[in-house]
Amino acid sequence: MSLKYSNKINKIRSLALILVFVGIIIMYLGLFFQTSPLFMTLFMIIGFLCIVGSTIVYFWIGMLSTKSVKVICPTCGKETKVLGRVDACMFCDEALTLDKNLEGEAFDENYNKK
Ligand SMILES: [Zn+2]
């Protein structure tokens, strides 16, 4: 388990990207089986299914994005999307929370300074 917290939407997006590449690689490998139409078709279908899968994942990201909350990151000042109670900033991986009970004391102190 990694200690580094990263943004959930970013994680899913990289998963979709990996699926596209895996699909292309599998379809490419299918070209080595040109002598066997059965294997070539099989590789093409598996590769195609990976690409279809990534399209579904992208669609899923779109649905999740509508459920996420847009916030301005206090660390880098950019607008990021928070999914669930706690999530990380998409740009600087700063841990963010929407739940007041989970906010650290350090954050409260900074907030009350001015
Ligand atoms: Zn940030």
Backbone and ligand atoms as CSV (ligand in chain L), in Angstrom:
chain,resi,resn,atom,element,x,y,z
A,1,MET,N,N,0.845,-1.207,0.000
A,1,MET,CA,C,0.000,0.000,0.000
A,1,MET,C,C,0.877,1.254,0.000
A,2,SER,N,N,0.532,2.136,-0.880
A,2,SER,CA,C,1.282,3.384,-0.978
A,2,SER,C,C,0.751,4.404,0.020
A,3,LEU,N,N,1.660,5.110,0.646
A,3,LEU,CA,C,1.251,6.138,1.600
A,3,LEU,C,C,0.784,7.395,0.881
A,4,LYS,N,N,1.282,7.567,-0.319
A,4,LYS,CA,C,0.944,8.755,-1.103
A,4,LYS,C,C,-0.515,8.668,-1.550
A,5,TYR,N,N,-1.247,9.703,-1.214
A,5,TYR,CA,C,-2.658,9.742,-1.545
A,5,TYR,C,C,-2.810,10.400,-2.913
A,6,SER,N,N,-3.591,9.766,-3.807
A,6,SER,CA,C,-3.794,10.437,-5.090
A,6,SER,C,C,-5.273,10.524,-5.436
A,7,ASN,N,N,-5.591,11.440,-6.296
A,7,ASN,CA,C,-6.975,11.740,-6.664
A,7,ASN,C,C,-7.661,10.540,-7.309
A,8,LYS,N,N,-8.887,10.256,-6.857
A,8,LYS,CA,C,-9.612,9.074,-7.321
A,8,LYS,C,C,-9.939,9.131,-8.818
A,9,ILE,N,N,-10.399,10.290,-9.282
A,9,ILE,CA,C,-10.749,10.426,-10.702
A,9,ILE,C,C,-9.498,10.234,-11.567
A,10,ASN,N,N,-8.375,10.782,-11.112
A,10,ASN,CA,C,-7.120,10.598,-11.850
A,10,ASN,C,C,-6.729,9.136,-11.934
A,11,LYS,N,N,-6.937,8.395,-10.834
A,11,LYS,CA,C,-6.595,6.972,-10.785
A,11,LYS,C,C,-7.415,6.185,-11.807
A,12,ILE,N,N,-8.732,6.454,-11.837
A,12,ILE,CA,C,-9.619,5.743,-12.756
A,12,ILE,C,C,-9.275,6.102,-14.198
A,13,ARG,N,N,-8.919,7.374,-14.420
A,13,ARG,CA,C,-8.559,7.827,-15.751
A,13,ARG,C,C,-7.306,7.119,-16.255
A,14,SER,N,N,-6.327,6.906,-15.362
A,14,SER,CA,C,-5.113,6.210,-15.800
A,14,SER,C,C,-5.404,4.733,-16.052
A,15,LEU,N,N,-6.369,4.172,-15.321
A,15,LEU,CA,C,-6.791,2.785,-15.557
A,15,LEU,C,C,-7.380,2.652,-16.964
A,16,ALA,N,N,-8.216,3.617,-17.360
A,16,ALA,CA,C,-8.827,3.608,-18.691
A,16,ALA,C,C,-7.756,3.725,-19.770
A,17,LEU,N,N,-6.755,4.552,-19.507
A,17,LEU,CA,C,-5.665,4.751,-20.463
A,17,LEU,C,C,-4.858,3.465,-20.632
A,18,ILE,N,N,-4.604,2.764,-19.506
A,18,ILE,CA,C,-3.865,1.500,-19.545
A,18,ILE,C,C,-4.639,0.475,-20.383
A,19,LEU,N,N,-5.965,0.433,-20.205
A,19,LEU,CA,C,-6.819,-0.493,-20.948
A,19,LEU,C,C,-6.723,-0.270,-22.458
A,20,VAL,N,N,-6.679,0.993,-22.869
A,20,VAL,CA,C,-6.555,1.314,-24.299
A,20,VAL,C,C,-5.237,0.750,-24.838
A,21,PHE,N,N,-4.145,0.983,-24.088
A,21,PHE,CA,C,-2.834,0.507,-24.531
A,21,PHE,C,C,-2.779,-1.016,-24.571
A,22,VAL,N,N,-3.333,-1.664,-23.530
A,22,VAL,CA,C,-3.353,-3.131,-23.488
A,22,VAL,C,C,-4.128,-3.667,-24.694
A,23,GLY,N,N,-5.267,-3.037,-24.988
A,23,GLY,CA,C,-6.086,-3.435,-26.133
A,23,GLY,C,C,-5.331,-3.334,-27.435
A,24,ILE,N,N,-4.603,-2.221,-27.617
A,24,ILE,CA,C,-3.838,-2.017,-28.854
A,24,ILE,C,C,-2.715,-3.050,-28.959
A,25,ILE,N,N,-2.031,-3.315,-27.819
A,25,ILE,CA,C,-0.926,-4.284,-27.818
A,25,ILE,C,C,-1.451,-5.683,-28.177
A,26,ILE,N,N,-2.588,-6.066,-27.585
A,26,ILE,CA,C,-3.160,-7.392,-27.866
A,26,ILE,C,C,-3.547,-7.503,-29.357
A,27,MET,N,N,-4.151,-6.451,-29.895
A,27,MET,CA,C,-4.536,-6.465,-31.311
A,27,MET,C,C,-3.298,-6.547,-32.206
A,28,TYR,N,N,-2.223,-5.851,-31.763
A,28,TYR,CA,C,-0.970,-5.862,-32.507
A,28,TYR,C,C,-0.360,-7.266,-32.488
A,29,LEU,N,N,-0.412,-7.929,-31.317
A,29,LEU,CA,C,0.107,-9.295,-31.189
A,29,LEU,C,C,-0.654,-10.244,-32.111
A,30,GLY,N,N,-1.930,-9.969,-32.326
A,30,GLY,CA,C,-2.754,-10.770,-33.218
A,30,GLY,C,C,-2.204,-10.820,-34.634
A,31,LEU,N,N,-1.469,-9.771,-35.023
A,31,LEU,CA,C,-0.883,-9.713,-36.371
A,31,LEU,C,C,0.196,-10.770,-36.580
A,32,PHE,N,N,0.749,-11.284,-35.464
A,32,PHE,CA,C,1.775,-12.329,-35.581
A,32,PHE,C,C,1.159,-13.702,-35.865
A,33,PHE,N,N,-0.154,-13.772,-35.753
A,33,PHE,CA,C,-0.841,-15.050,-35.979
A,33,PHE,C,C,-1.621,-15.036,-37.297
A,34,GLN,N,N,-1.064,-14.347,-38.279
A,34,GLN,CA,C,-1.756,-14.228,-39.565
A,34,GLN,C,C,-1.961,-15.577,-40.262
A,35,THR,N,N,-1.099,-16.540,-39.924
A,35,THR,CA,C,-1.244,-17.867,-40.530
A,35,THR,C,C,-2.428,-18.622,-39.923
A,36,SER,N,N,-2.807,-18.225,-38.715
A,36,SER,CA,C,-3.929,-18.875,-38.063
A,36,SER,C,C,-5.083,-17.887,-37.873
A,37,PRO,N,N,-6.059,-17.937,-38.756
A,37,PRO,CA,C,-7.176,-16.971,-38.665
A,37,PRO,C,C,-7.924,-17.048,-37.338
A,38,LEU,N,N,-7.955,-18.241,-36.736
A,38,LEU,CA,C,-8.666,-18.417,-35.466
A,38,LEU,C,C,-8.015,-17.588,-34.358
A,39,PHE,N,N,-6.659,-17.724,-34.205
A,39,PHE,CA,C,-5.934,-16.986,-33.177
A,39,PHE,C,C,-5.984,-15.487,-33.435
A,40,MET,N,N,-5.831,-15.109,-34.699
A,40,MET,CA,C,-5.830,-13.700,-35.055
A,40,MET,C,C,-7.174,-13.066,-34.685
A,41,THR,N,N,-8.257,-13.759,-35.002
A,41,THR,CA,C,-9.598,-13.264,-34.671
A,41,THR,C,C,-9.762,-13.157,-33.161
A,42,LEU,N,N,-9.257,-14.180,-32.460
A,42,LEU,CA,C,-9.348,-14.212,-30.999
A,42,LEU,C,C,-8.635,-13.003,-30.382
A,43,PHE,N,N,-7.404,-12.738,-30.832
A,43,PHE,CA,C,-6.636,-11.592,-30.335
A,43,PHE,C,C,-7.347,-10.283,-30.647
A,44,MET,N,N,-7.882,-10.200,-31.856
A,44,MET,CA,C,-8.572,-8.972,-32.270
A,44,MET,C,C,-9.793,-8.720,-31.373
A,45,ILE,N,N,-10.513,-9.800,-31.073
A,45,ILE,CA,C,-11.717,-9.662,-30.241
A,45,ILE,C,C,-11.333,-9.244,-28.819
A,46,ILE,N,N,-10.304,-9.896,-28.239
A,46,ILE,CA,C,-9.877,-9.552,-26.872
A,46,ILE,C,C,-9.388,-8.096,-26.830
A,47,GLY,N,N,-8.593,-7.723,-27.816
A,47,GLY,CA,C,-8.098,-6.349,-27.896
A,47,GLY,C,C,-9.233,-5.356,-28.023
A,48,PHE,N,N,-10.196,-5.699,-28.847
A,48,PHE,CA,C,-11.355,-4.836,-29.059
A,48,PHE,C,C,-12.161,-4.692,-27.767
A,49,LEU,N,N,-12.310,-5.806,-27.031
A,49,LEU,CA,C,-13.047,-5.786,-25.762
A,49,LEU,C,C,-12.365,-4.883,-24.729
A,50,CYS,N,N,-11.006,-4.881,-24.727
A,50,CYS,CA,C,-10.263,-3.997,-23.814
A,50,CYS,C,C,-10.572,-2.540,-24.129
A,51,ILE,N,N,-10.620,-2.212,-25.423
A,51,ILE,CA,C,-10.884,-0.832,-25.826
A,51,ILE,C,C,-12.333,-0.460,-25.490
A,52,VAL,N,N,-13.250,-1.399,-25.695
A,52,VAL,CA,C,-14.658,-1.173,-25.308
A,52,VAL,C,C,-14.733,-0.953,-23.791
A,53,GLY,N,N,-13.978,-1.771,-23.040
A,53,GLY,CA,C,-13.930,-1.649,-21.575
A,53,GLY,C,C,-13.464,-0.275,-21.139
A,54,SER,N,N,-12.427,0.243,-21.811
A,54,SER,CA,C,-11.912,1.563,-21.442
A,54,SER,C,C,-12.941,2.652,-21.753
A,55,THR,N,N,-13.702,2.457,-22.825
A,55,THR,CA,C,-14.765,3.420,-23.161
A,55,THR,C,C,-15.806,3.455,-22.046
A,56,ILE,N,N,-16.130,2.261,-21.514
A,56,ILE,CA,C,-17.081,2.164,-20.405
A,56,ILE,C,C,-16.505,2.873,-19.176
A,57,VAL,N,N,-15.199,2.649,-18.924
A,57,VAL,CA,C,-14.545,3.302,-17.779
A,57,VAL,C,C,-14.581,4.823,-17.942
A,58,TYR,N,N,-14.344,5.318,-19.161
A,58,TYR,CA,C,-14.410,6.761,-19.417
A,58,TYR,C,C,-15.817,7.296,-19.157
A,59,PHE,N,N,-16.805,6.509,-19.540
A,59,PHE,CA,C,-18.207,6.864,-19.323
A,59,PHE,C,C,-18.492,6.939,-17.817
A,60,TRP,N,N,-17.903,5.978,-17.083
A,60,TRP,CA,C,-18.033,5.905,-15.631
A,60,TRP,C,C,-17.420,7.155,-14.983
A,61,ILE,N,N,-16.245,7.574,-15.492
A,61,ILE,CA,C,-15.593,8.790,-14.980
A,61,ILE,C,C,-16.532,9.980,-15.152
A,62,GLY,N,N,-17.192,10.028,-16.308
A,62,GLY,CA,C,-18.132,11.109,-16.583
A,62,GLY,C,C,-19.263,11.149,-15.569
A,63,MET,N,N,-19.753,9.962,-15.201
A,63,MET,CA,C,-20.829,9.873,-14.211
A,63,MET,C,C,-20.323,10.277,-12.831
A,64,LEU,N,N,-19.094,9.838,-12.501
A,64,LEU,CA,C,-18.505,10.173,-11.199
A,64,LEU,C,C,-18.237,11.672,-11.094
A,65,SER,N,N,-17.842,12.263,-12.212
A,65,SER,CA,C,-17.533,13.692,-12.220
A,65,SER,C,C,-18.755,14.528,-11.857
A,66,THR,N,N,-19.937,14.077,-12.256
A,66,THR,CA,C,-21.146,14.825,-11.929
A,66,THR,C,C,-21.452,14.733,-10.433
A,67,LYS,N,N,-20.977,13.658,-9.809
A,67,LYS,CA,C,-21.211,13.458,-8.371
A,67,LYS,C,C,-20.132,14.128,-7.517
A,68,SER,N,N,-18.989,14.449,-8.134
A,68,SER,CA,C,-17.891,15.037,-7.372
A,68,SER,C,C,-18.154,16.516,-7.109
A,69,VAL,N,N,-17.431,17.046,-6.144
A,69,VAL,CA,C,-17.598,18.444,-5.752
A,69,VAL,C,C,-16.362,19.222,-6.189
A,70,LYS,N,N,-16.614,20.346,-6.839
A,70,LYS,CA,C,-15.498,21.180,-7.279
A,70,LYS,C,C,-15.045,22.076,-6.134
A,71,VAL,N,N,-13.769,22.016,-5.840
A,71,VAL,CA,C,-13.222,22.870,-4.782
A,71,VAL,C,C,-11.923,23.510,-5.260
A,72,ILE,N,N,-11.581,24.629,-4.662
A,72,ILE,CA,C,-10.293,25.264,-4.944
A,72,ILE,C,C,-9.305,24.721,-3.916
A,73,CYS,N,N,-8.241,24.121,-4.423
A,73,CYS,CA,C,-7.231,23.542,-3.537
A,73,CYS,C,C,-6.525,24.645,-2.756
A,74,PRO,N,N,-6.449,24.530,-1.422
A,74,PRO,CA,C,-5.788,25.580,-0.632
A,74,PRO,C,C,-4.277,25.623,-0.828
A,75,THR,N,N,-3.698,24.530,-1.311
A,75,THR,CA,C,-2.246,24.465,-1.460
A,75,THR,C,C,-1.769,25.043,-2.801
A,76,CYS,N,N,-2.405,24.613,-3.904
A,76,CYS,CA,C,-1.930,25.072,-5.209
A,76,CYS,C,C,-2.874,26.079,-5.860
A,77,GLY,N,N,-4.065,26.282,-5.267
A,77,GLY,CA,C,-4.983,27.295,-5.774
A,77,GLY,C,C,-5.739,26.923,-7.033
A,78,LYS,N,N,-5.605,25.664,-7.493
A,78,LYS,CA,C,-6.299,25.226,-8.701
A,78,LYS,C,C,-7.630,24.580,-8.346
A,79,GLU,N,N,-8.543,24.580,-9.313
A,79,GLU,CA,C,-9.841,23.949,-9.094
A,79,GLU,C,C,-9.692,22.441,-9.299
A,80,THR,N,N,-10.131,21.677,-8.284
A,80,THR,CA,C,-10.013,20.229,-8.365
A,80,THR,C,C,-11.342,19.586,-8.011
A,81,LYS,N,N,-11.482,18.294,-8.319
A,81,LYS,CA,C,-12.721,17.579,-8.029
A,81,LYS,C,C,-12.512,16.628,-6.868
A,82,VAL,N,N,-13.395,16.720,-5.871
A,82,VAL,CA,C,-13.307,15.847,-4.701
A,82,VAL,C,C,-14.414,14.808,-4.787
A,83,LEU,N,N,-14.034,13.554,-4.675
A,83,LEU,CA,C,-14.983,12.453,-4.749
A,83,LEU,C,C,-15.026,11.756,-3.391
A,84,GLY,N,N,-16.188,11.694,-2.789
A,84,GLY,CA,C,-16.322,11.075,-1.480
A,84,GLY,C,C,-15.957,12.040,-0.369
A,85,ARG,N,N,-15.778,11.505,0.846
A,85,ARG,CA,C,-15.492,12.357,1.997
A,85,ARG,C,C,-14.088,12.934,1.960
A,86,VAL,N,N,-13.148,12.102,1.597
A,86,VAL,CA,C,-11.778,12.591,1.485
A,86,VAL,C,C,-11.207,12.203,0.123
A,87,ASP,N,N,-10.461,13.103,-0.459
A,87,ASP,CA,C,-9.816,12.848,-1.736
A,87,ASP,C,C,-8.578,13.726,-1.801
A,88,ALA,N,N,-7.751,13.463,-2.811
A,88,ALA,CA,C,-6.549,14.272,-2.954
A,88,ALA,C,C,-6.715,15.242,-4.111
A,89,CYS,N,N,-5.957,16.327,-4.062
A,89,CYS,CA,C,-5.971,17.309,-5.141
A,89,CYS,C,C,-5.443,16.654,-6.414
A,90,MET,N,N,-6.062,16.969,-7.569
A,90,MET,CA,C,-5.642,16.386,-8.848
A,90,MET,C,C,-4.260,16.867,-9.288
A,91,PHE,N,N,-3.815,17.993,-8.742
A,91,PHE,CA,C,-2.585,18.601,-9.231
A,91,PHE,C,C,-1.407,18.431,-8.283
A,92,CYS,N,N,-1.657,18.558,-6.970
A,92,CYS,CA,C,-0.524,18.499,-6.036
A,92,CYS,C,C,-0.658,17.372,-5.006
A,93,ASP,N,N,-1.739,16.544,-5.099
A,93,ASP,CA,C,-1.965,15.416,-4.195
A,93,ASP,C,C,-2.177,15.824,-2.740
A,94,GLU,N,N,-2.518,17.069,-2.517
A,94,GLU,CA,C,-2.842,17.524,-1.172
A,94,GLU,C,C,-4.137,16.843,-0.720
A,95,ALA,N,N,-4.144,16.285,0.503
A,95,ALA,CA,C,-5.344,15.634,1.017
A,95,ALA,C,C,-6.408,16.680,1.309
A,96,LEU,N,N,-7.598,16.444,0.776
A,96,LEU,CA,C,-8.704,17.378,0.961
A,96,LEU,C,C,-9.878,16.632,1.564
A,97,THR,N,N,-10.699,17.336,2.331
A,97,THR,CA,C,-11.881,16.718,2.917
A,97,THR,C,C,-13.088,17.640,2.827
A,98,LEU,N,N,-14.244,17.027,2.728
A,98,LEU,CA,C,-15.495,17.792,2.708
A,98,LEU,C,C,-16.185,17.710,4.068
A,99,ASP,N,N,-15.668,16.806,4.921
A,99,ASP,CA,C,-16.273,16.588,6.224
A,99,ASP,C,C,-15.578,17.456,7.264
A,100,LYS,N,N,-16.327,18.326,7.893
A,100,LYS,CA,C,-15.744,19.258,8.873
A,100,LYS,C,C,-15.095,18.512,10.049
A,101,ASN,N,N,-15.649,17.348,10.403
A,101,ASN,CA,C,-15.109,16.582,11.527
A,101,ASN,C,C,-13.728,16.011,11.233
A,102,LEU,N,N,-13.423,15.863,9.939
A,102,LEU,CA,C,-12.148,15.271,9.561
A,102,LEU,C,C,-11.055,16.312,9.345
A,103,GLU,N,N,-11.424,17.560,9.397
A,103,GLU,CA,C,-10.439,18.607,9.174
A,103,GLU,C,C,-9.448,18.664,10.321
A,104,GLY,N,N,-8.187,18.737,9.962
A,104,GLY,CA,C,-7.144,18.803,10.987
A,104,GLY,C,C,-7.129,20.152,11.668
A,105,GLU,N,N,-6.512,20.203,12.849
A,105,GLU,CA,C,-6.454,21.460,13.594
A,105,GLU,C,C,-5.608,22.498,12.878
A,106,ALA,N,N,-4.572,22.026,12.192
A,106,ALA,CA,C,-3.685,22.944,11.475
A,106,ALA,C,C,-4.461,23.751,10.443
A,107,PHE,N,N,-5.388,23.080,9.779
A,107,PHE,CA,C,-6.206,23.747,8.768
A,107,PHE,C,C,-7.071,24.829,9.411
A,108,ASP,N,N,-7.677,24.510,10.565
A,108,ASP,CA,C,-8.534,25.464,11.266
A,108,ASP,C,C,-7.753,26.695,11.690
A,109,GLU,N,N,-6.530,26.484,12.158
A,109,GLU,CA,C,-5.693,27.597,12.601
A,109,GLU,C,C,-5.389,28.544,11.441
A,110,ASN,N,N,-5.032,27.955,10.314
A,110,ASN,CA,C,-4.729,28.779,9.145
A,110,ASN,C,C,-5.950,29.555,8.690
A,111,TYR,N,N,-7.077,28.898,8.809
A,111,TYR,CA,C,-8.330,29.497,8.358
A,111,TYR,C,C,-8.697,30.702,9.220
A,112,ASN,N,N,-8.389,30.626,10.507
A,112,ASN,CA,C,-8.777,31.688,11.439
A,112,ASN,C,C,-7.754,32.818,11.558
A,113,LYS,N,N,-6.632,32.672,10.874
A,113,LYS,CA,C,-5.561,33.668,11.023
A,113,LYS,C,C,-5.976,35.058,10.569
A,114,LYS,N,N,-6.691,35.117,9.461
A,114,LYS,CA,C,-7.029,36.438,8.935
A,114,LYS,C,C,-8.468,36.833,9.215
L,1,ZN,ZN,ZN,-3.571,21.256,-5.109
